[in-house]
Amino acid sequence: MATSPNWPKFALADKYDAIIAVDDCHATGHLGPKGRGTGALTGANVDIITGTFGKTLGGAMGGFIAGPQQAIDLLRQRARPYLFSNALAPAVAAGSLKALELADKADDLRATLMAHTRRFRAGLAEAGFDLLNGETPVIPVMLGEASKAQELAAALDKRGVYVAGFFFPVVPKGKARIRTQMSAALSRDDVDFAIGAFAEAGRELGII
Ligand SMILES: Cc1ncc(COP(=O)(O)O)c(C=O)c1O
């Protein structure tokens, strides 16, 4: 496997002849050249990639697994949402294929998305919110208790900002959060509106 020497974790896979599998749900569509994800960003030869159609690629349902034919053949027999359950509707699959095609050429949208991400992160941090570190457009606002995440989500809903709380068992106990996702379809004013709503609601609830 060809890996980048700048990424020691991937170099270890070379050393031990290990397979690299990456859950690229927070990267597909925006990280790396043409939005091709962590492998493209790091130069690592990723063997198996899982990604979602529900984030950068536009919010449709479902996701995908890309990998060697043997893995795909096995998953076609064993993967839960593929067999003994309804797989992706053809219209969603077609829409997602189009989203992948658009993402390939969307450097301008990626630049807008990353600018919004930096602006939103900076705005929330300045307001006093505790954010999970990272650079992707998926920005978790850490709140601790599930009730806080639910109260903040409700207060934001009243202000015209729709967000959903995440809490146990999706995340560990005491690490409830609201997970926000930036979008290139928003304007800068929209981003500022959301920051303002977070700040107001956060102050109202004594979170910041
Ligand atoms: C890291 C990670 N992997 C996988 C998933 C599952 O994605 P989906 O709910 O779109 O199937 C998520 C969803 O939030 C995620 O954050």
The ligand as an SDF file (V2000), in Angstrom:
LIG
                    3D

 16 16  0  0  0  0  0  0  0  0999 V2000
  -19.0490    9.2790   11.9980 C   0  0  0  0  0  0  0  0  0  0  0  0
  -20.3900    8.8180   11.5080 C   0  0  0  0  0  0  0  0  0  0  0  0
  -20.4700    7.6460   10.8640 N   0  0  0  0  0  0  0  0  0  0  0  0
  -21.6490    7.1920   10.4040 C   0  0  0  0  0  0  0  0  0  0  0  0
  -22.8050    7.9140   10.5640 C   0  0  0  0  0  0  0  0  0  0  0  0
  -24.0870    7.3560   10.0380 C   0  0  0  0  0  0  0  0  0  0  0  0
  -24.5340    8.1280    9.0020 O   0  0  0  0  0  0  0  0  0  0  0  0
  -26.0480    8.0270    8.5340 P   0  0  0  0  0  0  0  0  0  0  0  0
  -26.8880    8.3550    9.7280 O   0  0  0  0  0  0  0  0  0  0  0  0
  -26.1570    9.0450    7.4630 O   0  0  0  0  0  0  0  0  0  0  0  0
  -26.2540    6.6320    8.0670 O   0  0  0  0  0  0  0  0  0  0  0  0
  -22.7760    9.1240   11.2130 C   0  0  0  0  0  0  0  0  0  0  0  0
  -24.0350    9.8900   11.3900 C   0  0  0  0  0  0  0  0  0  0  0  0
  -24.1440   10.9020   11.9560 O   0  0  0  0  0  0  0  0  0  0  0  0
  -21.5320    9.6060   11.6970 C   0  0  0  0  0  0  0  0  0  0  0  0
  -21.4570   10.7650   12.3250 O   0  0  0  0  0  0  0  0  0  0  0  0
  1  2  1  0
  2  3  1  0
  2 15  2  0
  3  4  2  0
  4  5  1  0
  5  6  1  0
  5 12  2  0
  6  7  1  0
  7  8  1  0
  8  9  2  0
  8 10  1  0
  8 11  1  0
 12 13  1  0
 12 15  1  0
 13 14  2  0
 15 16  1  0
M  END
$$$$
